[in-house]
Amino acid sequence: MTVFKIGAVWCNSCNVMRPRWKEIEAENPWLETKYFEYDDHPELIDKYGIEEDVMPVFIFIGSDGTELARLTGEPSKNEILALIASYRDK
C-alpha cells in the first residue's frame, strides 16, 4: 500500500497535517508515502478529481494501483492509523 498525500503550501490544513504524518511515518517505517504539491501536479489532480477547496487529500493506493480509501481535511491520527491497519497488506 502507498499513501498519496496531496497538499499545498498555501493550505492551512495541509500545514497542520504535516507533523501528524511525520509521526505516523516514523511509527510505521514500512509505509510508503508520496507527497504531491497541488500546483505542481495537474495531471494527478485531474486523475483523482481533487478540488482545490477540499485539501489536503490522502489517497490509499493498493499494490495493484487501485484506490482503496480516501481521507480529506484534518483526520485524527487514530483515524489514519485505523485505515493503515485495515489496508496494510493490500
QUIUR-V276066 format. One record per backbone hydrogen bond with DSSP energy under -1.0 kcal/mol. CO is the residue of the C=O (numbers start at 1). NH is the residue of the N-H. Records with the same first field share a line. If there is no record, write none. Layout:
BEGIN
CO=NH ; NH
END
This chain:
BEGIN
2=61
3=34
4=59
5=36
6=57
7=38
8=11
11=15
12=16
13=17
14=18
17=21
18=22
19=23
20=24
21=25
22=26
23=27
24=28
28=31
32=3
34=5
36=7
37=40
41=45
42=46
43=47
44=48
45=50
51=54
56=73
57=6
58=71
59=4
60=68 ; 69
61=2
62=65
66=62
69=60
71=58
76=80
77=81
78=82
79=83
80=84
81=85
82=86
83=87
87=90
90=63
END
